[in-house]
């Protein structure tokens, strides 16, 4: 993550007219991320996250700290913004003369502190707990821990390995430039790398990531390597691969609604297969180029925008006709009101979206045979019954077998 909600869905049929005007020229995935933030705000009203401490050995983090001078975090205007999530920002920190530079620095947004102190405290606690987890993890496909310190304002700042970009941003660009699905060779590399990271998490570290989505997948170079990030809402797994909520009543599954597995909505047993379902929806994103459950809603939004444009261009129409054709126009207050938008989003999404289901693939694309295994894995990972989904090891091994078969032909 990075997160939540990172760089990471705004689509609905009913919203204030001013909101339509302000988002009409916003790229689709960015509008989607605005919606994602609103969804997470709604979810956080009902639950508070808890992330367990893990005691796993990782000497690498100590070596990194010994090889670098003490970290001083400058004010944010002096750092380049790499991305953002729900209430957090990630910056690029250049360390002059340091071999371990640059670093990515993650911290809670000062704006959130001013608007909602309780939420700010929750986000800050997640960053601290994420640092506790990351410092114990050691895997090439998991973002590297550097240190945790306080910035010039006394805010906790997590320093991590710096990657070029996130999968979410790559897909945003492809959608905006109408480039079509991610090339099969890159998608396969992505799937193999992240499946290996999940295999390590689920079997060795005994952790449920809990928030798999495209914005929490980081990419170095031209898909030279992909890494999983954002462990702020991770949960411990028992020997059966499930979260034992009875053992620790403070544990709660947070996740992100659009990517969450069906069992998370039905008080089902939460386990490693939840990550697999979410991972299947990341595979979906590489094909559809939009977050899950937003493709059809986007088409509805386009109709709304066209309707709004027709209303604004109407000439000679009487007031009653305009009101009839443009019910979202508020003649008394045409400014964006966040509370009204959140309520509108909640009502619209409850009608439009079915979370925890397999979204249909767009029918406009013709796929080559290279995509066969990708589409097959998407369907397998998003099976409704958790036991019908493959585990992470089976996923990356299937790709390796396919690669070996192709090379031998």
N, C-alpha and C positions, 0 to 999 in steps of 0.2 A: 502495500500500500501503500506502492504507497497507497494510503487511504486518502481511507476512508476518509470514500467516498471519495480523492486523488485526483486522482485526476479525473476522476471518474465520473438523470435521464429525465428529460423534461418533455413529456408529450401528454396532452390531454385535450378533451373536446370543449371544456368549459373553463374559461378564465377571463379575467378583466381585459377589456379592450387595450388598455395601456400596456398590459403584459405582452399581448400579441405584438404590438408595435415594437416593444423593446427587444423581443426575441426573434423577430422575423428574419433578421440578418445574421443571427447567431448560428454557427455551424451545428449540425444536428447532434453530434455526440456531446458538444458542450452544453446544448440545451438539455440533453439527456442527463448530464452530470448535475445541472441545476436541480432537476427533478430528483435525482438520486440523493442529493443533500436534503431535500425536503422530506423524502421518504425516511431517511435515517433520523431526522429530527423527530418525526412521528413515532418511529420505533423506540427512540430513546426515552420517550415519555412513559413507556411501559416496562422498560427494563434497564438495568444497569449492568455493565459488563464486569467480569472478574477474570483475571489472567493468572494462572498458577505460576509459581516459581519452579524452575527445573534445575536440577543439579547435575549437569553434564560437564565433562572436562573439555576445555578448549584452550590449550596453551598458546594458540595463535594470537588471541587477543592481547595477551600479556606481552608477546614479542612486538606486536604493533605499537603498543603504548611505550615500550622501552625505546623503540627506534625513532620516536617522534618527540618533539619538544612539547611543553604544555600547550593546550589548545585554548586560544582566545577567540571567542565568537563575537565578531563585530556586529553593529546594528544592521538590520536587514537591507537598508538601501545600499550597503556596500557589498552585497552578495547577489549573485544572479539567481533568480527564481527558477528552480527546476520543475516545480509542479506544486500541486495543492491537493488537499483532500477535504474531508468534512471537518473544518475547524483546525486544520494543520497546514503548515507550509514546509516545503523542502527547498533548501538553497544549496548552491554549489559554493564550496569554500576552497579557495586557492591558498595553499600554504607555501610561501616563497622559500625555495631551497630545500623543501622537504621531499624525501623519496616517496612518502606515502600520501602525497597530494595528487589530485584534489579529493576532497571528501564531500559527501552529501550530508547536510545538517537538517534534521527534522525537529520541529518544535510547534507547540500550540500557537494558534494565531492570537496576536494581541487584540485584534478586533473582537474575537469571541470573548476574551477576558472582560472587555468593556460592556458587551451586550448581555452576557450570561455567565456569571462567575461559576455557577455550579457545573455547567457544561464544560467550561474551561478547565476546572479542577479534574473532571473525569477524563478529558483528553490528555491532560498533563500526566495523570496517573497511568494512563495507557502507554505513554511514551516511556516512562520509567520502567514499567513492567516489560515492555518490549525489549528494552535494553538488557534486562535481566535474562530474558530468554535468548536473545541474539548472541550474547557473550558466551553462551554455552553450546551454541550450534556450530558445526564445522562441516560444510559440504560445498563443493564447487558451484552448485546451482542454488545456493541460498546466499543472499546478500551478506557481505562481511561486516562484522561489528568492528568499530574503531574505538570509540569511547563515549561516555556520557558525562556532560559537564553542564555548567550554567552559563547563559549568555550574559551580556553586559547589563541586562535588566533583571538578572536573577532567575530567569526562566530555564527549566530543564531543556537541554538540547542534546539529541541523540546524533552522534556522528557515525556515518556508515560509509562503506565502499560506494563509489560514485559510478553509475552507469550512464550510457548515452541518453536513453529515453525509456518510456514504458510502451508495452504493447498497445495499451489504450490510445496513446497519442499517435502511434503509427497507424492504427485503424481509423482514427479520426481523419488523418491526412488522406488516406486512401479513399475514404468515403467522399470527402469534400472535392477531391480531384477526379472522382469517378473512375478509379483505377481497377475496381473489381476485387474479388477475394485475394487474400494474401497468397503468394505463390506456394504451391504444395511443398516444395523443398524447405522453405522457411517454416511453414506450419509444422512439418514433421520434426524439424529440429527443435522448435518450441515445445511440442508435445513431449518429445523424449526427455528434454532437459527438465521440464517442470515435473514430469512423472517421476523422474529419479529423485528430485527434491522431496516430493510427497512420499515416496517409498522410504526415504531416510527418516522423514518426520514421523510417519505412522508406525514404523517398526523399530527403529533405534532410539529416536528421541521421545517416542510415545506422546506425540502432540497432534492435535487437530488444528490445522491452520485457522479455519473458521471464517475466512473471508477471501476466498479465491475469486479473482476477477481480473480482467485484462489490465487494469490500472495497477495491480499488485504484481505484475510480471514485468521485470526490467530486462532490457535488451542491450547488449554491448555490440558495437560495430554493426556489421551487416549480418546479424543473427549468428555471430561467432559463438556466443553463449547467452543463455537466458537464465535469469535468477529470480527466485521468489522473494518477496519482501512483505513488510507490514504484518508483524506478529502481535499486535496490540490486543487482539481479542482471542488469542489462541487458548485452547483448553487441553488439559491432560487426558490421555487415554489409558484405560486399564489394560490388562493382559489380553482381553478379548477384543480390543480395538474400539471400545466405547467410552463415553464420558460417564463417570459415576457421579451423578448429581446427588444421590442419597448420601454419599460419603462426604461431600462438601456442598452444603446448601447455598453457598455464596456463588457457585458457578452458574453462569447463564450463557446460552448461545446468543450471540449478537448477529454476526454475519451481515449481509446486505440483501434486502428483500428480493431484488431482481435475480440474484444468483443463488438463492437458497434452495436447498433440497426439500421435497415434499414433506418428509418426516419432521422437519423443523416447524412446520405449520400445524401439525396434527398431534403434538406432544408425543411424537414417536421416539424411538431410541436413537440418540445422537451418537454417531461414530465416524470412523474414517471415511465411510462411503458418502458422507455429506460433502466432504472435500471433492470426491470423485464426481458427484453430480454437478457441483459448481464448475469443476474443471471442464466437464462436457459442455457447459454453456460458454466457457471461454473458447472452446473449439468452434462453437456456433458463431461467436463474434468474428473469428478469422474469416468466416465465409460471408456472413450477412453484413459485417462492418458496423453494426449497431449493437447496443446492449440487448440482451434477451428481453423478449416481451415488449419491445418498443417499435418493431418494424411496422406493424399495422397501425399502431397509434400515430406514428409519424405521418402516415397517409391521411389520417383524419385531421391532423394538425394542419397539413397543407390545405385541406378543404376549408378549415376554419380561417386560415390566413387569406385565402382567396375571397371568402365571404366578407371578411373584414375590409379587404381592399375594395370590393364592390360597393360596400357601404360608404367608405370614405370618398369614393369617386362619384357617388350618386348625385345627380343634379336635377333639381326641380321636383324631387320627391318630398312628400309631406312628412312631418315629424312622426306620425303614427306608422307610416310605411317603413321608415328607417328603423324604428324600435322593433317592429315585427320581424324584419329581416336580420337585425343585428341585436339580439337580446343581451349580448355581453357588454353593451355600451352603458356606462354609468354616467348619467348626465350631471350628477351632483359631485362626483369625485372621480376624476379620470386619472388619478395617480396610482401607482402600484402600491398595494397594501400587502405586506408579507403574510399577515394572518389570513386575509381573504384568499390569497393565492394558495396557501397551504391547505386551507379547507377545500378549495376547488380541486386541488390535486388529489386530495384524499378521496373525495367523492367520485371524481372521474375515474381514478385508478381502480377503485373497488368495483366499478362497473366494467371497465375495459380489460383489465389484466387478470390472468390466472397464474398466480405465483406457484412455484414448485412443480411446474409442468414442462414438458419438452416443447419448445417453440417450433413452428414449422419453418423449414428452410425456404429462403426466397426462391421462387420458381423461375426467375429471370436469367439464371446462370446455367451455362452448359459446362459441366465439369469433365476434365480429362480423366483417364484411368489413374493418374497419379493421386487423385483425390479419393479413390475408393476406400482406402484404409482410414483416411481422415473422417469421412462421413460415417463409416462403420463404427469408429470409436465414439463419435458424437452420439450415435443412437445407443450404443452400449452403456456409455457413462450416464446417460440421462434416463435410464430405465426407472420406472416408478418404485419398484421394489428394491431396497438397498442390496439384498443378496444377489440380485441379478446384474449388478454392476461389477466390472472388473476391479481388481485392486491395482495400485499404482505400479507394482512390479510387472504385472501382466501387460499393462499398457506399454511400458518402454521396451519390454521384451518382444512384444508383437511387432513393433517398429524395427527392431534390430533383425528379426527373422525376415521381415519383408525386404529390408535392405540387402541382406545376404542372398536372398532368392533373386533379387534383381541383378546383383553383381555377378551371379553365377550363370545367368542366362546369356 
